[in-house]
Amino acid sequence: MRNGNNHTCESGLLPFHIIKAASEGDTLSINEVLDHYKGYIANLSTRRMYDEYGNVHYCVDETLRRRLETKLITKILKFKIVR
């Protein structure tokens, strides 16, 4: 699906070697996993805000986005691959 430095497969999944390297603590692989889920995390952390006139605005709650990224990194590092 993506070209260049991102190693996303045609199926939209992260390749096994990226997942394995990320679970072993490789920072570049962890960043690729975070980049893969960037849109999903932004979607989860989008909040509806109202201005003084009652108009609706949507914006990303940066604190929540950062917490979700931190939680993902924690789970990546705890992930054990079983063969």
mmCIF file of the N, C-alpha and C atoms, coordinates in Angstrom:
data_MODEL
# 
_entry.id   MODEL 
# 
loop_
_atom_site.group_PDB 
_atom_site.id 
_atom_site.type_symbol 
_atom_site.label_atom_id 
_atom_site.label_alt_id 
_atom_site.label_comp_id 
_atom_site.label_asym_id 
_atom_site.label_entity_id 
_atom_site.label_seq_id 
_atom_site.pdbx_PDB_ins_code 
_atom_site.Cartn_x 
_atom_site.Cartn_y 
_atom_site.Cartn_z 
_atom_site.occupancy 
_atom_site.B_iso_or_equiv 
_atom_site.pdbx_formal_charge 
_atom_site.auth_seq_id 
_atom_site.auth_comp_id 
_atom_site.auth_asym_id 
_atom_site.auth_atom_id 
_atom_site.pdbx_PDB_model_num 
ATOM 1   N N  . MET A 1 1  ? 0.804   -1.193  0.000  1.00 0.00 ? 1  MET A N  1 
ATOM 2   C CA . MET A 1 1  ? 0.000   0.000   0.000  1.00 0.00 ? 1  MET A CA 1 
ATOM 3   C C  . MET A 1 1  ? 0.849   1.261   0.000  1.00 0.00 ? 1  MET A C  1 
ATOM 4   N N  . ARG A 1 2  ? 1.879   1.297   0.821  1.00 0.00 ? 2  ARG A N  1 
ATOM 5   C CA . ARG A 1 2  ? 2.714   2.486   0.879  1.00 0.00 ? 2  ARG A CA 1 
ATOM 6   C C  . ARG A 1 2  ? 4.073   2.174   0.294  1.00 0.00 ? 2  ARG A C  1 
ATOM 7   N N  . ASN A 1 3  ? 4.710   3.196   -0.210 1.00 0.00 ? 3  ASN A N  1 
ATOM 8   C CA . ASN A 1 3  ? 6.041   3.040   -0.783 1.00 0.00 ? 3  ASN A CA 1 
ATOM 9   C C  . ASN A 1 3  ? 7.041   3.792   0.074  1.00 0.00 ? 3  ASN A C  1 
ATOM 10  N N  . GLY A 1 4  ? 8.287   3.691   -0.284 1.00 0.00 ? 4  GLY A N  1 
ATOM 11  C CA . GLY A 1 4  ? 9.318   4.432   0.438  1.00 0.00 ? 4  GLY A CA 1 
ATOM 12  C C  . GLY A 1 4  ? 9.803   3.670   1.654  1.00 0.00 ? 4  GLY A C  1 
ATOM 13  N N  . ASN A 1 5  ? 10.052  4.394   2.730  1.00 0.00 ? 5  ASN A N  1 
ATOM 14  C CA . ASN A 1 5  ? 10.603  3.788   3.926  1.00 0.00 ? 5  ASN A CA 1 
ATOM 15  C C  . ASN A 1 5  ? 9.587   2.987   4.713  1.00 0.00 ? 5  ASN A C  1 
ATOM 16  N N  . ASN A 1 6  ? 8.319   3.244   4.530  1.00 0.00 ? 6  ASN A N  1 
ATOM 17  C CA . ASN A 1 6  ? 7.305   2.506   5.261  1.00 0.00 ? 6  ASN A CA 1 
ATOM 18  C C  . ASN A 1 6  ? 7.126   1.140   4.619  1.00 0.00 ? 6  ASN A C  1 
ATOM 19  N N  . HIS A 1 7  ? 7.167   0.108   5.403  1.00 0.00 ? 7  HIS A N  1 
ATOM 20  C CA . HIS A 1 7  ? 7.154   -1.264  4.901  1.00 0.00 ? 7  HIS A CA 1 
ATOM 21  C C  . HIS A 1 7  ? 5.779   -1.909  5.001  1.00 0.00 ? 7  HIS A C  1 
ATOM 22  N N  . THR A 1 8  ? 4.708   -1.169  4.825  1.00 0.00 ? 8  THR A N  1 
ATOM 23  C CA . THR A 1 8  ? 3.374   -1.730  4.905  1.00 0.00 ? 8  THR A CA 1 
ATOM 24  C C  . THR A 1 8  ? 3.130   -2.644  3.709  1.00 0.00 ? 8  THR A C  1 
ATOM 25  N N  . CYS A 1 9  ? 2.584   -3.822  3.989  1.00 0.00 ? 9  CYS A N  1 
ATOM 26  C CA . CYS A 1 9  ? 2.295   -4.796  2.932  1.00 0.00 ? 9  CYS A CA 1 
ATOM 27  C C  . CYS A 1 9  ? 1.110   -4.331  2.091  1.00 0.00 ? 9  CYS A C  1 
ATOM 28  N N  . GLU A 1 10 ? 0.924   -5.010  0.969  1.00 0.00 ? 10 GLU A N  1 
ATOM 29  C CA . GLU A 1 10 ? -0.209  -4.708  0.092  1.00 0.00 ? 10 GLU A CA 1 
ATOM 30  C C  . GLU A 1 10 ? -1.540  -4.937  0.799  1.00 0.00 ? 10 GLU A C  1 
ATOM 31  N N  . SER A 1 11 ? -1.572  -5.843  1.787  1.00 0.00 ? 11 SER A N  1 
ATOM 32  C CA . SER A 1 11 ? -2.810  -6.124  2.499  1.00 0.00 ? 11 SER A CA 1 
ATOM 33  C C  . SER A 1 11 ? -3.131  -5.070  3.551  1.00 0.00 ? 11 SER A C  1 
ATOM 34  N N  . GLY A 1 12 ? -2.226  -4.115  3.769  1.00 0.00 ? 12 GLY A N  1 
ATOM 35  C CA . GLY A 1 12 ? -2.450  -3.087  4.774  1.00 0.00 ? 12 GLY A CA 1 
ATOM 36  C C  . GLY A 1 12 ? -1.946  -3.474  6.150  1.00 0.00 ? 12 GLY A C  1 
ATOM 37  N N  . LEU A 1 13 ? -1.346  -4.656  6.257  1.00 0.00 ? 13 LEU A N  1 
ATOM 38  C CA . LEU A 1 13 ? -0.819  -5.126  7.534  1.00 0.00 ? 13 LEU A CA 1 
ATOM 39  C C  . LEU A 1 13 ? 0.666   -4.831  7.641  1.00 0.00 ? 13 LEU A C  1 
ATOM 40  N N  . LEU A 1 14 ? 1.132   -4.708  8.867  1.00 0.00 ? 14 LEU A N  1 
ATOM 41  C CA . LEU A 1 14 ? 2.568   -4.546  9.086  1.00 0.00 ? 14 LEU A CA 1 
ATOM 42  C C  . LEU A 1 14 ? 3.263   -5.885  8.878  1.00 0.00 ? 14 LEU A C  1 
ATOM 43  N N  . PRO A 1 15 ? 4.419   -5.892  8.243  1.00 0.00 ? 15 PRO A N  1 
ATOM 44  C CA . PRO A 1 15 ? 5.150   -7.145  8.047  1.00 0.00 ? 15 PRO A CA 1 
ATOM 45  C C  . PRO A 1 15 ? 5.634   -7.720  9.376  1.00 0.00 ? 15 PRO A C  1 
ATOM 46  N N  . PHE A 1 16 ? 5.815   -9.024  9.385  1.00 0.00 ? 16 PHE A N  1 
ATOM 47  C CA . PHE A 1 16 ? 6.236   -9.724  10.598 1.00 0.00 ? 16 PHE A CA 1 
ATOM 48  C C  . PHE A 1 16 ? 7.559   -9.198  11.121 1.00 0.00 ? 16 PHE A C  1 
ATOM 49  N N  . HIS A 1 17 ? 8.517   -8.936  10.230 1.00 0.00 ? 17 HIS A N  1 
ATOM 50  C CA . HIS A 1 17 ? 9.839   -8.511  10.695 1.00 0.00 ? 17 HIS A CA 1 
ATOM 51  C C  . HIS A 1 17 ? 9.783   -7.157  11.398 1.00 0.00 ? 17 HIS A C  1 
ATOM 52  N N  . ILE A 1 18 ? 8.855   -6.294  11.017 1.00 0.00 ? 18 ILE A N  1 
ATOM 53  C CA . ILE A 1 18 ? 8.689   -5.004  11.696 1.00 0.00 ? 18 ILE A CA 1 
ATOM 54  C C  . ILE A 1 18 ? 8.110   -5.227  13.094 1.00 0.00 ? 18 ILE A C  1 
ATOM 55  N N  . ILE A 1 19 ? 7.112   -6.084  13.189 1.00 0.00 ? 19 ILE A N  1 
ATOM 56  C CA . ILE A 1 19 ? 6.495   -6.380  14.484 1.00 0.00 ? 19 ILE A CA 1 
ATOM 57  C C  . ILE A 1 19 ? 7.510   -7.024  15.418 1.00 0.00 ? 19 ILE A C  1 
ATOM 58  N N  . LYS A 1 20 ? 8.275   -7.967  14.896 1.00 0.00 ? 20 LYS A N  1 
ATOM 59  C CA . LYS A 1 20 ? 9.286   -8.655  15.711 1.00 0.00 ? 20 LYS A CA 1 
ATOM 60  C C  . LYS A 1 20 ? 10.339  -7.676  16.201 1.00 0.00 ? 20 LYS A C  1 
ATOM 61  N N  . ALA A 1 21 ? 10.847  -6.837  15.304 1.00 0.00 ? 21 ALA A N  1 
ATOM 62  C CA . ALA A 1 21 ? 11.875  -5.865  15.690 1.00 0.00 ? 21 ALA A CA 1 
ATOM 63  C C  . ALA A 1 21 ? 11.321  -4.853  16.697 1.00 0.00 ? 21 ALA A C  1 
ATOM 64  N N  . ALA A 1 22 ? 10.083  -4.434  16.514 1.00 0.00 ? 22 ALA A N  1 
ATOM 65  C CA . ALA A 1 22 ? 9.478   -3.478  17.450 1.00 0.00 ? 22 ALA A CA 1 
ATOM 66  C C  . ALA A 1 22 ? 9.319   -4.099  18.831 1.00 0.00 ? 22 ALA A C  1 
ATOM 67  N N  . SER A 1 23 ? 8.912   -5.363  18.885 1.00 0.00 ? 23 SER A N  1 
ATOM 68  C CA . SER A 1 23 ? 8.743   -6.020  20.182 1.00 0.00 ? 23 SER A CA 1 
ATOM 69  C C  . SER A 1 23 ? 10.076  -6.247  20.881 1.00 0.00 ? 23 SER A C  1 
ATOM 70  N N  . GLU A 1 24 ? 11.167  -6.235  20.111 1.00 0.00 ? 24 GLU A N  1 
ATOM 71  C CA . GLU A 1 24 ? 12.505  -6.371  20.691 1.00 0.00 ? 24 GLU A CA 1 
ATOM 72  C C  . GLU A 1 24 ? 13.099  -5.017  21.068 1.00 0.00 ? 24 GLU A C  1 
ATOM 73  N N  . GLY A 1 25 ? 12.380  -3.924  20.801 1.00 0.00 ? 25 GLY A N  1 
ATOM 74  C CA . GLY A 1 25 ? 12.803  -2.604  21.236 1.00 0.00 ? 25 GLY A CA 1 
ATOM 75  C C  . GLY A 1 25 ? 13.461  -1.739  20.186 1.00 0.00 ? 25 GLY A C  1 
ATOM 76  N N  . ASP A 1 26 ? 13.442  -2.149  18.929 1.00 0.00 ? 26 ASP A N  1 
ATOM 77  C CA . ASP A 1 26 ? 14.030  -1.342  17.857 1.00 0.00 ? 26 ASP A CA 1 
ATOM 78  C C  . ASP A 1 26 ? 13.202  -0.068  17.667 1.00 0.00 ? 26 ASP A C  1 
ATOM 79  N N  . THR A 1 27 ? 13.830  1.082   17.875 1.00 0.00 ? 27 THR A N  1 
ATOM 80  C CA . THR A 1 27 ? 13.085  2.347   17.845 1.00 0.00 ? 27 THR A CA 1 
ATOM 81  C C  . THR A 1 27 ? 12.537  2.688   16.465 1.00 0.00 ? 27 THR A C  1 
ATOM 82  N N  . LEU A 1 28 ? 13.272  2.357   15.415 1.00 0.00 ? 28 LEU A N  1 
ATOM 83  C CA . LEU A 1 28 ? 12.765  2.636   14.067 1.00 0.00 ? 28 LEU A CA 1 
ATOM 84  C C  . LEU A 1 28 ? 11.510  1.819   13.775 1.00 0.00 ? 28 LEU A C  1 
ATOM 85  N N  . SER A 1 29 ? 11.505  0.568   14.209 1.00 0.00 ? 29 SER A N  1 
ATOM 86  C CA . SER A 1 29 ? 10.332  -0.284  13.995 1.00 0.00 ? 29 SER A CA 1 
ATOM 87  C C  . SER A 1 29 ? 9.152   0.176   14.842 1.00 0.00 ? 29 SER A C  1 
ATOM 88  N N  . ILE A 1 30 ? 9.430   0.603   16.068 1.00 0.00 ? 30 ILE A N  1 
ATOM 89  C CA . ILE A 1 30 ? 8.361   1.134   16.918 1.00 0.00 ? 30 ILE A CA 1 
ATOM 90  C C  . ILE A 1 30 ? 7.753   2.370   16.265 1.00 0.00 ? 30 ILE A C  1 
ATOM 91  N N  . ASN A 1 31 ? 8.593   3.221   15.702 1.00 0.00 ? 31 ASN A N  1 
ATOM 92  C CA . ASN A 1 31 ? 8.084   4.411   15.009 1.00 0.00 ? 31 ASN A CA 1 
ATOM 93  C C  . ASN A 1 31 ? 7.257   4.037   13.787 1.00 0.00 ? 31 ASN A C  1 
ATOM 94  N N  . GLU A 1 32 ? 7.628   2.959   13.092 1.00 0.00 ? 32 GLU A N  1 
ATOM 95  C CA . GLU A 1 32 ? 6.822   2.511   11.945 1.00 0.00 ? 32 GLU A CA 1 
ATOM 96  C C  . GLU A 1 32 ? 5.455   2.017   12.394 1.00 0.00 ? 32 GLU A C  1 
ATOM 97  N N  . VAL A 1 33 ? 5.413   1.313   13.527 1.00 0.00 ? 33 VAL A N  1 
ATOM 98  C CA . VAL A 1 33 ? 4.130   0.853   14.057 1.00 0.00 ? 33 VAL A CA 1 
ATOM 99  C C  . VAL A 1 33 ? 3.273   2.059   14.458 1.00 0.00 ? 33 VAL A C  1 
ATOM 100 N N  . LEU A 1 34 ? 3.883   3.027   15.131 1.00 0.00 ? 34 LEU A N  1 
ATOM 101 C CA . LEU A 1 34 ? 3.150   4.238   15.507 1.00 0.00 ? 34 LEU A CA 1 
ATOM 102 C C  . LEU A 1 34 ? 2.642   4.979   14.280 1.00 0.00 ? 34 LEU A C  1 
ATOM 103 N N  . ASP A 1 35 ? 3.467   5.054   13.250 1.00 0.00 ? 35 ASP A N  1 
ATOM 104 C CA . ASP A 1 35 ? 3.058   5.718   12.012 1.00 0.00 ? 35 ASP A CA 1 
ATOM 105 C C  . ASP A 1 35 ? 1.908   4.969   11.344 1.00 0.00 ? 35 ASP A C  1 
ATOM 106 N N  . HIS A 1 36 ? 1.940   3.641   11.425 1.00 0.00 ? 36 HIS A N  1 
ATOM 107 C CA . HIS A 1 36 ? 0.883   2.820   10.837 1.00 0.00 ? 36 HIS A CA 1 
ATOM 108 C C  . HIS A 1 36 ? -0.468  3.111   11.505 1.00 0.00 ? 36 HIS A C  1 
ATOM 109 N N  . TYR A 1 37 ? -0.450  3.307   12.819 1.00 0.00 ? 37 TYR A N  1 
ATOM 110 C CA . TYR A 1 37 ? -1.678  3.531   13.576 1.00 0.00 ? 37 TYR A CA 1 
ATOM 111 C C  . TYR A 1 37 ? -1.970  5.008   13.840 1.00 0.00 ? 37 TYR A C  1 
ATOM 112 N N  . LYS A 1 38 ? -1.210  5.915   13.228 1.00 0.00 ? 38 LYS A N  1 
ATOM 113 C CA . LYS A 1 38 ? -1.351  7.353   13.474 1.00 0.00 ? 38 LYS A CA 1 
ATOM 114 C C  . LYS A 1 38 ? -2.771  7.849   13.198 1.00 0.00 ? 38 LYS A C  1 
ATOM 115 N N  . GLY A 1 39 ? -3.342  7.468   12.077 1.00 0.00 ? 39 GLY A N  1 
ATOM 116 C CA . GLY A 1 39 ? -4.688  7.914   11.727 1.00 0.00 ? 39 GLY A CA 1 
ATOM 117 C C  . GLY A 1 39 ? -5.747  7.380   12.670 1.00 0.00 ? 39 GLY A C  1 
ATOM 118 N N  . TYR A 1 40 ? -5.606  6.119   13.061 1.00 0.00 ? 40 TYR A N  1 
ATOM 119 C CA . TYR A 1 40 ? -6.555  5.502   13.986 1.00 0.00 ? 40 TYR A CA 1 
ATOM 120 C C  . TYR A 1 40 ? -6.491  6.183   15.350 1.00 0.00 ? 40 TYR A C  1 
ATOM 121 N N  . ILE A 1 41 ? -5.274  6.460   15.823 1.00 0.00 ? 41 ILE A N  1 
ATOM 122 C CA . ILE A 1 41 ? -5.105  7.134   17.110 1.00 0.00 ? 41 ILE A CA 1 
ATOM 123 C C  . ILE A 1 41 ? -5.686  8.548   17.046 1.00 0.00 ? 41 ILE A C  1 
ATOM 124 N N  . ALA A 1 42 ? -5.457  9.252   15.951 1.00 0.00 ? 42 ALA A N  1 
ATOM 125 C CA . ALA A 1 42 ? -6.016  10.600  15.798 1.00 0.00 ? 42 ALA A CA 1 
ATOM 126 C C  . ALA A 1 42 ? -7.541  10.555  15.792 1.00 0.00 ? 42 ALA A C  1 
ATOM 127 N N  . ASN A 1 43 ? -8.099  9.542   15.148 1.00 0.00 ? 43 ASN A N  1 
ATOM 128 C CA . ASN A 1 43 ? -9.550  9.393   15.118 1.00 0.00 ? 43 ASN A CA 1 
ATOM 129 C C  . ASN A 1 43 ? -10.100 9.133   16.519 1.00 0.00 ? 43 ASN A C  1 
ATOM 130 N N  . LEU A 1 44 ? -9.422  8.271   17.279 1.00 0.00 ? 44 LEU A N  1 
ATOM 131 C CA . LEU A 1 44 ? -9.875  7.975   18.635 1.00 0.00 ? 44 LEU A CA 1 
ATOM 132 C C  . LEU A 1 44 ? -9.766  9.180   19.563 1.00 0.00 ? 44 LEU A C  1 
ATOM 133 N N  . SER A 1 45 ? -8.819  10.059  19.306 1.00 0.00 ? 45 SER A N  1 
ATOM 134 C CA . SER A 1 45 ? -8.593  11.189  20.204 1.00 0.00 ? 45 SER A CA 1 
ATOM 135 C C  . SER A 1 45 ? -9.244  12.487  19.714 1.00 0.00 ? 45 SER A C  1 
ATOM 136 N N  . THR A 1 46 ? -10.103 12.403  18.713 1.00 0.00 ? 46 THR A N  1 
ATOM 137 C CA . THR A 1 46 ? -10.814 13.584  18.216 1.00 0.00 ? 46 THR A CA 1 
ATOM 138 C C  . THR A 1 46 ? -11.979 13.916  19.147 1.00 0.00 ? 46 THR A C  1 
ATOM 139 N N  . ARG A 1 47 ? -12.051 15.180  19.525 1.00 0.00 ? 47 ARG A N  1 
ATOM 140 C CA . ARG A 1 47 ? -13.096 15.663  20.432 1.00 0.00 ? 47 ARG A CA 1 
ATOM 141 C C  . ARG A 1 47 ? -13.956 16.716  19.739 1.00 0.00 ? 47 ARG A C  1 
ATOM 142 N N  . ARG A 1 48 ? -15.220 16.740  20.127 1.00 0.00 ? 48 ARG A N  1 
ATOM 143 C CA . ARG A 1 48 ? -16.138 17.753  19.615 1.00 0.00 ? 48 ARG A CA 1 
ATOM 144 C C  . ARG A 1 48 ? -16.097 18.950  20.562 1.00 0.00 ? 48 ARG A C  1 
ATOM 145 N N  . MET A 1 49 ? -15.839 20.112  20.021 1.00 0.00 ? 49 MET A N  1 
ATOM 146 C CA . MET A 1 49 ? -15.773 21.343  20.815 1.00 0.00 ? 49 MET A CA 1 
ATOM 147 C C  . MET A 1 49 ? -16.806 22.332  20.280 1.00 0.00 ? 49 MET A C  1 
ATOM 148 N N  . TYR A 1 50 ? -17.280 23.195  21.154 1.00 0.00 ? 50 TYR A N  1 
ATOM 149 C CA . TYR A 1 50 ? -18.235 24.231  20.770 1.00 0.00 ? 50 TYR A CA 1 
ATOM 150 C C  . TYR A 1 50 ? -17.610 25.593  21.043 1.00 0.00 ? 50 TYR A C  1 
ATOM 151 N N  . ASP A 1 51 ? -17.762 26.514  20.097 1.00 0.00 ? 51 ASP A N  1 
ATOM 152 C CA . ASP A 1 51 ? -17.273 27.874  20.331 1.00 0.00 ? 51 ASP A CA 1 
ATOM 153 C C  . ASP A 1 51 ? -18.359 28.686  21.046 1.00 0.00 ? 51 ASP A C  1 
ATOM 154 N N  . GLU A 1 52 ? -18.076 29.962  21.275 1.00 0.00 ? 52 GLU A N  1 
ATOM 155 C CA . GLU A 1 52 ? -19.003 30.808  22.039 1.00 0.00 ? 52 GLU A CA 1 
ATOM 156 C C  . GLU A 1 52 ? -20.332 31.037  21.324 1.00 0.00 ? 52 GLU A C  1 
ATOM 157 N N  . TYR A 1 53 ? -20.388 30.734  20.016 1.00 0.00 ? 53 TYR A N  1 
ATOM 158 C CA . TYR A 1 53 ? -21.626 30.895  19.254 1.00 0.00 ? 53 TYR A CA 1 
ATOM 159 C C  . TYR A 1 53 ? -22.382 29.579  19.081 1.00 0.00 ? 53 TYR A C  1 
ATOM 160 N N  . GLY A 1 54 ? -21.872 28.521  19.665 1.00 0.00 ? 54 GLY A N  1 
ATOM 161 C CA . GLY A 1 54 ? -22.524 27.225  19.576 1.00 0.00 ? 54 GLY A CA 1 
ATOM 162 C C  . GLY A 1 54 ? -22.147 26.410  18.354 1.00 0.00 ? 54 GLY A C  1 
ATOM 163 N N  . ASN A 1 55 ? -21.180 26.885  17.576 1.00 0.00 ? 55 ASN A N  1 
ATOM 164 C CA . ASN A 1 55 ? -20.732 26.140  16.402 1.00 0.00 ? 55 ASN A CA 1 
ATOM 165 C C  . ASN A 1 55 ? -19.850 24.968  16.833 1.00 0.00 ? 55 ASN A C  1 
ATOM 166 N N  . VAL A 1 56 ? -19.997 23.871  16.127 1.00 0.00 ? 56 VAL A N  1 
ATOM 167 C CA . VAL A 1 56 ? -19.245 22.663  16.455 1.00 0.00 ? 56 VAL A CA 1 
ATOM 168 C C  . VAL A 1 56 ? -17.914 22.668  15.714 1.00 0.00 ? 56 VAL A C  1 
ATOM 169 N N  . HIS A 1 57 ? -16.864 22.345  16.442 1.00 0.00 ? 57 HIS A N  1 
ATOM 170 C CA . HIS A 1 57 ? -15.530 22.187  15.862 1.00 0.00 ? 57 HIS A CA 1 
ATOM 171 C C  . HIS A 1 57 ? -14.955 20.874  16.378 1.00 0.00 ? 57 HIS A C  1 
ATOM 172 N N  . TYR A 1 58 ? -14.252 20.169  15.523 1.00 0.00 ? 58 TYR A N  1 
ATOM 173 C CA . TYR A 1 58 ? -13.596 18.933  15.920 1.00 0.00 ? 58 TYR A CA 1 
ATOM 174 C C  . TYR A 1 58 ? -12.096 19.168  15.965 1.00 0.00 ? 58 TYR A C  1 
ATOM 175 N N  . CYS A 1 59 ? -11.477 18.721  17.030 1.00 0.00 ? 59 CYS A N  1 
ATOM 176 C CA . CYS A 1 59 ? -10.029 18.865  17.138 1.00 0.00 ? 59 CYS A CA 1 
ATOM 177 C C  . CYS A 1 59 ? -9.461  17.666  17.887 1.00 0.00 ? 59 CYS A C  1 
ATOM 178 N N  . VAL A 1 60 ? -8.189  17.423  17.660 1.00 0.00 ? 60 VAL A N  1 
ATOM 179 C CA . VAL A 1 60 ? -7.507  16.299  18.291 1.00 0.00 ? 60 VAL A CA 1 
ATOM 180 C C  . VAL A 1 60 ? -7.071  16.717  19.687 1.00 0.00 ? 60 VAL A C  1 
ATOM 181 N N  . ASP A 1 61 ? -7.462  15.925  20.673 1.00 0.00 ? 61 ASP A N  1 
ATOM 182 C CA . ASP A 1 61 ? -7.020  16.134  22.047 1.00 0.00 ? 61 ASP A CA 1 
ATOM 183 C C  . ASP A 1 61 ? -5.598  15.581  22.141 1.00 0.00 ? 61 ASP A C  1 
ATOM 184 N N  . GLU A 1 62 ? -4.618  16.474  22.162 1.00 0.00 ? 62 GLU A N  1 
ATOM 185 C CA . GLU A 1 62 ? -3.209  16.064  22.116 1.00 0.00 ? 62 GLU A CA 1 
ATOM 186 C C  . GLU A 1 62 ? -2.807  15.251  23.342 1.00 0.00 ? 62 GLU A C  1 
ATOM 187 N N  . THR A 1 63 ? -3.386  15.547  24.488 1.00 0.00 ? 63 THR A N  1 
ATOM 188 C CA . THR A 1 63 ? -3.074  14.780  25.698 1.00 0.00 ? 63 THR A CA 1 
ATOM 189 C C  . THR A 1 63 ? -3.544  13.338  25.542 1.00 0.00 ? 63 THR A C  1 
ATOM 190 N N  . LEU A 1 64 ? -4.761  13.159  25.070 1.00 0.00 ? 64 LEU A N  1 
ATOM 191 C CA . LEU A 1 64 ? -5.292  11.815  24.857 1.00 0.00 ? 64 LEU A CA 1 
ATOM 192 C C  . LEU A 1 64 ? -4.511  11.094  23.764 1.00 0.00 ? 64 LEU A C  1 
ATOM 193 N N  . ARG A 1 65 ? -4.166  11.802  22.686 1.00 0.00 ? 65 ARG A N  1 
ATOM 194 C CA . ARG A 1 65 ? -3.387  11.191  21.606 1.00 0.00 ? 65 ARG A CA 1 
ATOM 195 C C  . ARG A 1 65 ? -2.056  10.675  22.140 1.00 0.00 ? 65 ARG A C  1 
ATOM 196 N N  . ARG A 1 66 ? -1.395  11.473  22.944 1.00 0.00 ? 66 ARG A N  1 
ATOM 197 C CA . ARG A 1 66 ? -0.099  11.086  23.506 1.00 0.00 ? 66 ARG A CA 1 
ATOM 198 C C  . ARG A 1 66 ? -0.241  9.897   24.452 1.00 0.00 ? 66 ARG A C  1 
ATOM 199 N N  . ARG A 1 67 ? -1.325  9.882   25.238 1.00 0.00 ? 67 ARG A N  1 
ATOM 200 C CA . ARG A 1 67 ? -1.563  8.752   26.146 1.00 0.00 ? 67 ARG A CA 1 
ATOM 201 C C  . ARG A 1 67 ? -1.788  7.465   25.366 1.00 0.00 ? 67 ARG A C  1 
ATOM 202 N N  . LEU A 1 68 ? -2.535  7.541   24.261 1.00 0.00 ? 68 LEU A N  1 
ATOM 203 C CA . LEU A 1 68 ? -2.768  6.359   23.434 1.00 0.00 ? 68 LEU A CA 1 
ATOM 204 C C  . LEU A 1 68 ? -1.474  5.868   22.793 1.00 0.00 ? 68 LEU A C  1 
ATOM 205 N N  . GLU A 1 69 ? -0.638  6.792   22.329 1.00 0.00 ? 69 GLU A N  1 
ATOM 206 C CA . GLU A 1 69 ? 0.652   6.401   21.754 1.00 0.00 ? 69 GLU A CA 1 
ATOM 207 C C  . GLU A 1 69 ? 1.541   5.740   22.802 1.00 0.00 ? 69 GLU A C  1 
ATOM 208 N N  . THR A 1 70 ? 1.553   6.288   24.009 1.00 0.00 ? 70 THR A N  1 
ATOM 209 C CA . THR A 1 70 ? 2.355   5.715   25.089 1.00 0.00 ? 70 THR A CA 1 
ATOM 210 C C  . THR A 1 70 ? 1.860   4.318   25.446 1.00 0.00 ? 70 THR A C  1 
ATOM 211 N N  . LYS A 1 71 ? 0.560   4.144   25.494 1.00 0.00 ? 71 LYS A N  1 
ATOM 212 C CA . LYS A 1 71 ? -0.023  2.832   25.792 1.00 0.00 ? 71 LYS A CA 1 
ATOM 213 C C  . LYS A 1 71 ? 0.333   1.826   24.699 1.00 0.00 ? 71 LYS A C  1 
ATOM 214 N N  . LEU A 1 72 ? 0.300   2.253   23.446 1.00 0.00 ? 72 LEU A N  1 
ATOM 215 C CA . LEU A 1 72 ? 0.667   1.373   22.338 1.00 0.00 ? 72 LEU A CA 1 
ATOM 216 C C  . LEU A 1 72 ? 2.133   0.969   22.436 1.00 0.00 ? 72 LEU A C  1 
ATOM 217 N N  . ILE A 1 73 ? 3.010   1.907   22.744 1.00 0.00 ? 73 ILE A N  1 
ATOM 218 C CA . ILE A 1 73 ? 4.437   1.590   22.890 1.00 0.00 ? 73 ILE A CA 1 
ATOM 219 C C  . ILE A 1 73 ? 4.640   0.584   24.014 1.00 0.00 ? 73 ILE A C  1 
ATOM 220 N N  . THR A 1 74 ? 3.947   0.775   25.131 1.00 0.00 ? 74 THR A N  1 
ATOM 221 C CA . THR A 1 74 ? 4.050   -0.154  26.257 1.00 0.00 ? 74 THR A CA 1 
ATOM 222 C C  . THR A 1 74 ? 3.624   -1.558  25.844 1.00 0.00 ? 74 THR A C  1 
ATOM 223 N N  . LYS A 1 75 ? 2.528   -1.661  25.128 1.00 0.00 ? 75 LYS A N  1 
ATOM 224 C CA . LYS A 1 75 ? 2.029   -2.971  24.689 1.00 0.00 ? 75 LYS A CA 1 
ATOM 225 C C  . LYS A 1 75 ? 2.943   -3.599  23.642 1.00 0.00 ? 75 LYS A C  1 
ATOM 226 N N  . ILE A 1 76 ? 3.538   -2.781  22.785 1.00 0.00 ? 76 ILE A N  1 
ATOM 227 C CA . ILE A 1 76 ? 4.486   -3.304  21.789 1.00 0.00 ? 76 ILE A CA 1 
ATOM 228 C C  . ILE A 1 76 ? 5.659   -3.958  22.494 1.00 0.00 ? 76 ILE A C  1 
ATOM 229 N N  . LEU A 1 77 ? 6.201   -3.282  23.502 1.00 0.00 ? 77 LEU A N  1 
ATOM 230 C CA . LEU A 1 77 ? 7.379   -3.795  24.197 1.00 0.00 ? 77 LEU A CA 1 
ATOM 231 C C  . LEU A 1 77 ? 7.067   -5.021  25.050 1.00 0.00 ? 77 LEU A C  1 
ATOM 232 N N  . LYS A 1 78 ? 5.811   -5.175  25.494 1.00 0.00 ? 78 LYS A N  1 
ATOM 233 C CA . LYS A 1 78 ? 5.410   -6.352  26.271 1.00 0.00 ? 78 LYS A CA 1 
ATOM 234 C C  . LYS A 1 78 ? 4.988   -7.523  25.387 1.00 0.00 ? 78 LYS A C  1 
ATOM 235 N N  . PHE A 1 79 ? 4.818   -7.266  24.095 1.00 0.00 ? 79 PHE A N  1 
ATOM 236 C CA . PHE A 1 79 ? 4.313   -8.280  23.169 1.00 0.00 ? 79 PHE A CA 1 
ATOM 237 C C  . PHE A 1 79 ? 5.329   -9.404  22.998 1.00 0.00 ? 79 PHE A C  1 
ATOM 238 N N  . LYS A 1 80 ? 4.873   -10.634 23.185 1.00 0.00 ? 80 LYS A N  1 
ATOM 239 C CA . LYS A 1 80 ? 5.729   -11.809 23.021 1.00 0.00 ? 80 LYS A CA 1 
ATOM 240 C C  . LYS A 1 80 ? 5.271   -12.594 21.798 1.00 0.00 ? 80 LYS A C  1 
ATOM 241 N N  . ILE A 1 81 ? 6.215   -12.904 20.926 1.00 0.00 ? 81 ILE A N  1 
ATOM 242 C CA . ILE A 1 81 ? 5.909   -13.665 19.716 1.00 0.00 ? 81 ILE A CA 1 
ATOM 243 C C  . ILE A 1 81 ? 6.071   -15.146 20.020 1.00 0.00 ? 81 ILE A C  1 
ATOM 244 N N  . VAL A 1 82 ? 5.031   -15.917 19.726 1.00 0.00 ? 82 VAL A N  1 
ATOM 245 C CA . VAL A 1 82 ? 5.044   -17.360 19.957 1.00 0.00 ? 82 VAL A CA 1 
ATOM 246 C C  . VAL A 1 82 ? 4.995   -18.045 18.605 1.00 0.00 ? 82 VAL A C  1 
ATOM 247 N N  . ARG A 1 83 ? 5.921   -18.949 18.391 1.00 0.00 ? 83 ARG A N  1 
ATOM 248 C CA . ARG A 1 83 ? 5.938   -19.691 17.121 1.00 0.00 ? 83 ARG A CA 1 
ATOM 249 C C  . ARG A 1 83 ? 5.567   -21.120 17.345 1.00 0.00 ? 83 ARG A C  1 
# 
